[in-house]
């Protein structure tokens, strides 16, 4: 499992990059670039199409989502939770999550 500081660093970089300027749609490739760059160019966390960040074990360690007001936020995930290795499903319409 990745060190907590690496996950926090990647999540902070994603939130800052997506909100300045604010992107309308989630772009998996762009978010993966941000995460990889924030960790020194090493792809140690993988971004799925639904906004989940996964460590090398496959466990979801973070998530990116958009609030109803349009702000992109990031959250750490509990890697010990049941099904934490599942990808976050993509959604064509934004939810009130």
GIFEN-V230133 format. One record per residue. N is the residue number from 1. RES is the residue in one letter. SS is DSSP state (~ for helix, > for strand, _ for the rest). PHI is phi in whole degrees, -180 to 180 (NA if undefined). PSI is psi in whole degrees, 0 to 359 (* if undefined). Layout:
# GIFEN-V230133
[[N & RES & SS & PHI & PSI] [N & RES & SS & PHI & PSI]]
This chain:
# GIFEN-V230133
[[1 & X & _ & NA & 142] [2 & X & _ & -65 & 152] [3 & X & _ & -67 & 144] [4 & X & ~ & -54 & 322] [5 & X & ~ & -65 & 325] [6 & X & ~ & -66 & 318] [7 & X & ~ & -64 & 313] [8 & X & ~ & -60 & 318] [9 & X & ~ & -62 & 314] [10 & X & ~ & -64 & 316] [11 & X & ~ & -64 & 319] [12 & X & ~ & -65 & 319] [13 & X & ~ & -65 & 319] [14 & X & ~ & -64 & 312] [15 & X & ~ & -59 & 315] [16 & X & ~ & -65 & 315] [17 & X & ~ & -69 & 322] [18 & X & ~ & -75 & 337] [19 & X & ~ & -96 & 353] [20 & X & _ & -134 & 98] [21 & X & _ & -73 & 156] [22 & X & > & -69 & 123] [23 & X & _ & -85 & 143] [24 & X & _ & -83 & 324] [25 & X & _ & -122 & 148] [26 & X & _ & -72 & 130] [27 & X & _ & -121 & 103] [28 & X & ~ & -55 & 314] [29 & X & ~ & -61 & 316] [30 & X & ~ & -65 & 316] [31 & X & ~ & -65 & 321] [32 & X & ~ & -61 & 318] [33 & X & ~ & -60 & 317] [34 & X & ~ & -63 & 313] [35 & X & ~ & -62 & 312] [36 & X & ~ & -62 & 316] [37 & X & ~ & -64 & 322] [38 & X & ~ & -68 & 341] [39 & X & _ & -110 & 32] [40 & X & _ & 76 & 20] [41 & X & _ & 88 & 1] [42 & X & _ & -98 & 124] [43 & X & _ & -79 & 72] [44 & X & _ & -91 & 344] [45 & X & _ & -120 & 136] [46 & X & > & -110 & 134] [47 & X & > & -97 & 131] [48 & X & _ & -97 & 171] [49 & X & _ & -66 & 343] [50 & X & _ & -96 & 2] [51 & X & _ & 99 & 9] [52 & X & > & -83 & 144] [53 & X & > & -110 & 127] [54 & X & > & -119 & 141] [55 & X & _ & -86 & 185] [56 & X & _ & -65 & 340] [57 & X & _ & -84 & 350] [58 & X & _ & 97 & 350] [59 & X & _ & -68 & 139] [60 & X & > & -78 & 120] [61 & X & > & -108 & 349] [62 & X & > & -162 & 166] [63 & X & > & -146 & 149] [64 & X & > & -118 & 132] [65 & X & > & -149 & 164] [66 & X & > & -110 & 133] [67 & X & _ & -78 & 163] [68 & X & _ & -58 & 333] [69 & X & _ & -81 & 355] [70 & X & _ & 100 & 358] [71 & X & _ & -81 & 138] [72 & X & > & -87 & 130] [73 & X & > & -127 & 157] [74 & X & > & -123 & 150] [75 & X & > & -140 & 142] [76 & X & > & -74 & 151] [77 & X & _ & -118 & 153] [78 & X & _ & -82 & 107] [79 & X & _ & -69 & 345] [80 & X & _ & -90 & 355] [81 & X & _ & -69 & 149] [82 & X & _ & -58 & 136] [83 & X & _ & 63 & 27] [84 & X & _ & -68 & 349] [85 & X & _ & -90 & 357] [86 & X & _ & -76 & 143] [87 & X & _ & -69 & 149] [88 & X & _ & -79 & 124] [89 & X & _ & -66 & 146] [90 & X & _ & -77 & 155] [91 & X & _ & -139 & 125] [92 & X & _ & -72 & 336] [93 & X & _ & -116 & 142] [94 & X & _ & -70 & 139] [95 & X & _ & -101 & 173] [96 & X & _ & -86 & 28] [97 & X & _ & -59 & *]]
